[in-house]
Amino acid sequence: MEKKKKNKENRGILIATVVLGVLLILTIAFSIFFFYKRIINTKTLLLSNSDREYDSYYVLITDSADTDFWKSVYQGALQEAEKHNAYVELLGENLEGSYSKADLLTIAINSNVDGIIVEGDDDAETLDLLLKAKEKNIPVVTVSDDNMQSKRISYIGVSSYNLGKEYGEQLTEYVKKNKTETYKVMVLMDDTFTASSQSIILTAINEKIEDEDLKDRIKLSSYVVSSNKDYAAEEEIRDIFVGENSHSGPDVTICLSEKNTLCVYQTVVDYNKVGNVEIFGYYMSPTIREAIDKEIIRSTMVVDTNQMGRRSIEAMSEYKESGYVSEIYLIDADLVNKDNLSDLAPEGGDQDD
Amino acid sequence: MIKKISKLLANMRIRYKLSILVVGTTLLILLVNIFMYYNLNRITRQMDEIYEGNITLSDLEDSLDTVQNSLAEYLNTKSTDSLNDYYLAEQQFSAMLDGLEKNVTDNQQKLMERNIYWLSQSYLQLVSETVDAKRGRNVEKYKDSFDQSGKLYIYIKSYIDSLNGYSFRSNTESYSAMSASVGYLEIMSTVMFIMLAAFNVMLVILVTRNITRPLHELSIAANKVSAGELESTPEVKVHGRDEVGVVTVAFNQMVSSIPDYLNRLRESLEKEQQLKEKEILMEAHLKDAQLKYLQAQINPHFLFNTLNAGSQLAMMEHADRTYDYVQNVAAFFRYNMSKNDEVTLAQEIELVDIYVYILNVRFAGDIHFTKEIEDENLLDVMLPGMILQPIVENAINYGIRDIEREGHITLSVYEVDGNVCISIQDNGIGMSQELIEKLLSGEYTNLSEEEKNEEKYEQKSGNKKTGNGIGFRNVIERLRLYFDGENNVDIISNGKDQGTEVIITLPYKK
């Protein structure tokens, strides 16, 4: 009896030892496994191991890199570049502090890049730098806005005339539907717009108004919002609606940039002017989508920004391979209002959002 | 596999077992320690590596500053020293640039490095142009290129700062991951050490138990044996062929052989005892017989001497028959008086002859005694003395004394199956079967006188002639003792007046 008990005890100890031993081995194995996994994770973090090398290096330069519009353009370019074994950098993103387009262009020219994709403008300095790039045999593609004198290889963007015509149509339709005698219409432009495109848009809108014989009822004016100075746009737009001259504020605002659209929308909401001011916007972002849904913004022009990005890279590659490329490539702009909002994919033009 | 190992362990010497235990557990602890230390060391080294990049970048920035400053100083002073400084700085800066990434990758850090590299190349180009212009006193050119290089200088610095900040951010991530790893390692090692300690304790308990258990069992068995419970002590189980195992095997052998020895000892003691008893009994019976005759011999001795004197007297007087008679009587007594432990059958028969002669003289030839001896050689057989005479005496006293007819006693000696048979037959009153049995079994001696009389066919008459049976019993016992317990006496009687035959069977050794 005692012996049996003892045997049992011994067996218990043996089993306990074996179990402990197995557990120990398992613990060590697991520890080693997880530890190395951790170390490898850390190393990945440390080295960002996805070092893929590319043949070409293009830079995308714009003054308003933080808008959804340009982010979307960049995404399109990045995706397309991948196909051509090229890498696009939204220049300035990594740099601390903000740099002007001229600064960025200088950096790009001196950084031995394979191509510059830039939002064109009228600035003489920009033109100078673009010519310098040409000197250095760096191909330049202008996007969204053109700079004809810059000897850029190609322009990719919306036709300003078509855009103006579209806005004009919207405007006249709206005016015809309503009984109010006269409408003060303000076209808000960015100073990123070149003078020519500004005038083309205005001309196109005017043409439309004339065609519809509404010249008496529509008082068209335009305002160029400066985009270079930080926060200036918002202040300027606010002034239009609630400043000293607010009594003469517009009944209809046509915004030609994403930033302006958002600023107007915010001002209208903040100063309780919903219903008093009709907004025709530009571009599609979640905020704009929401505003259209709430009928604060009547309609917006949606540009296929992704396509814009893709096209610019295509132009670069084409030029690199064949030495020349079509000088202009127009991107369609579509009208979006509450009626066809649901047709548009939720992402709209801003895939990176 | 496990059985093999456990067998190997069980057969291992205790000293090796203990050595393996100590070395094994120590090694285990050492290994875990080394593992921990190695990993900790690795992490520490990695942490060091993390910030190495930042240090290099700072150096690069310093070097850039030196270039720019020495350039500015040269432009200001146009001194040879500052030019030398500039060249030195420029060389150092170029050398440092070579360590930067030059290819296009999607790694932001490397991309920044690439841009720094190319910007710096442009910068150095501009700077050297500036220096050349200064030397050529082309004021406008050197001012312009100095301005440009100043711009680039700022961009490069900005890039370096950004890169520094960028890597610092990612380093911070790495650092927190690392310190998490260290924390993890701490927990891991604590758990591991606790488990290791528990495992070691278990292992030690197991092995020491393995060693002490057989010892314990052995000590229990030894205690039992020492308490005298030899029979109930089971065999101690042998667990292995280590030292304890060897002792256990020896112990088991010892325990199993002890009863053997005891048994043998007991047997020999018993044998000795039996031998002694036999001797004592033999002597006792002989003494008994001798005592009886000694009692009788007190007179016979005297009688013997007187008889001798009588015989000589008879011879002198020429009374031959008297002489013979007295001679025979004297011979009879002489035989009795002599020491007769072992005699030949011939001597015994001679005594019977003498006895019958004396009785015939006494009772005027009433007894017809005949001897039938098959082979004279048979007479050489040895037997204890005083065997036949008492039987013949019995045959005369109880068998034929009181019969009316002529009494016959026949003594026959013959050989049957290698045995010598001595038959003493009478034609007297015979014996009942019960009496025969009682006589043979020795019960008769214990009966009372009345009973003895009842048993006999004869009725009590005037003269008292009851036997005591001791004589016959004594004969049987002495024969039995002499021939090692064989029953060699048989009595045959066919009933009343049919006579009695006593047959003694002796082994015949030729």
Chai-1 contact restraints between the chains, C-beta under 6 A:
chainA,res_idxA,chainB,res_idxB,connection_type,confidence,min_distance_angstrom,max_distance_angstrom,comment,restraint_id
A,I13,B,I205,contact,1.0,0.0,6.0,A-B,restraint_1
A,I13,B,L206,contact,1.0,0.0,6.0,A-B,restraint_2
A,A16,B,M202,contact,1.0,0.0,6.0,A-B,restraint_3
A,T17,B,M202,contact,1.0,0.0,6.0,A-B,restraint_4
A,T17,B,L203,contact,1.0,0.0,6.0,A-B,restraint_5
A,T17,B,L206,contact,1.0,0.0,6.0,A-B,restraint_6
A,L20,B,A198,contact,1.0,0.0,6.0,A-B,restraint_7
A,L20,B,F199,contact,1.0,0.0,6.0,A-B,restraint_8
A,L20,B,M202,contact,1.0,0.0,6.0,A-B,restraint_9
A,G21,B,F199,contact,1.0,0.0,6.0,A-B,restraint_10
A,L24,B,M195,contact,1.0,0.0,6.0,A-B,restraint_11
A,L24,B,F199,contact,1.0,0.0,6.0,A-B,restraint_12
A,T27,B,M192,contact,1.0,0.0,6.0,A-B,restraint_13
A,T27,B,M195,contact,1.0,0.0,6.0,A-B,restraint_14
A,S31,B,M188,contact,1.0,0.0,6.0,A-B,restraint_15
A,R38,B,S181,contact,1.0,0.0,6.0,A-B,restraint_16
A,T42,B,S174,contact,1.0,0.0,6.0,A-B,restraint_17
A,T42,B,A177,contact,1.0,0.0,6.0,A-B,restraint_18
A,T42,B,M178,contact,1.0,0.0,6.0,A-B,restraint_19
A,L45,B,E173,contact,1.0,0.0,6.0,A-B,restraint_20
A,L45,B,S174,contact,1.0,0.0,6.0,A-B,restraint_21
A,L45,B,A177,contact,1.0,0.0,6.0,A-B,restraint_22
A,L46,B,S174,contact,1.0,0.0,6.0,A-B,restraint_23
A,S48,B,N107,contact,1.0,0.0,6.0,A-B,restraint_24
A,D51,B,T105,contact,1.0,0.0,6.0,A-B,restraint_25
A,D51,B,N107,contact,1.0,0.0,6.0,A-B,restraint_26
A,R52,B,D106,contact,1.0,0.0,6.0,A-B,restraint_27
A,E53,B,N103,contact,1.0,0.0,6.0,A-B,restraint_28
A,E53,B,T105,contact,1.0,0.0,6.0,A-B,restraint_29
A,Y54,B,V104,contact,1.0,0.0,6.0,A-B,restraint_30
A,Y57,B,V104,contact,1.0,0.0,6.0,A-B,restraint_31
A,Y87,B,V104,contact,1.0,0.0,6.0,A-B,restraint_32
A,Y87,B,D106,contact,1.0,0.0,6.0,A-B,restraint_33
A,N94,B,Q108,contact,1.0,0.0,6.0,A-B,restraint_34
A,N94,B,M112,contact,1.0,0.0,6.0,A-B,restraint_35
A,N94,B,S162,contact,1.0,0.0,6.0,A-B,restraint_36
A,L95,B,S158,contact,1.0,0.0,6.0,A-B,restraint_37
A,L95,B,S162,contact,1.0,0.0,6.0,A-B,restraint_38
A,E96,B,D161,contact,1.0,0.0,6.0,A-B,restraint_39
A,E96,B,S162,contact,1.0,0.0,6.0,A-B,restraint_40
A,E96,B,G165,contact,1.0,0.0,6.0,A-B,restraint_41
A,I107,B,Y155,contact,1.0,0.0,6.0,A-B,restraint_42
A,N110,B,L119,contact,1.0,0.0,6.0,A-B,restraint_43
A,N110,B,S122,contact,1.0,0.0,6.0,A-B,restraint_44
A,N110,B,L152,contact,1.0,0.0,6.0,A-B,restraint_45
A,S111,B,N115,contact,1.0,0.0,6.0,A-B,restraint_46
A,S111,B,W118,contact,1.0,0.0,6.0,A-B,restraint_47
A,S111,B,L119,contact,1.0,0.0,6.0,A-B,restraint_48
A,N112,B,W118,contact,1.0,0.0,6.0,A-B,restraint_49
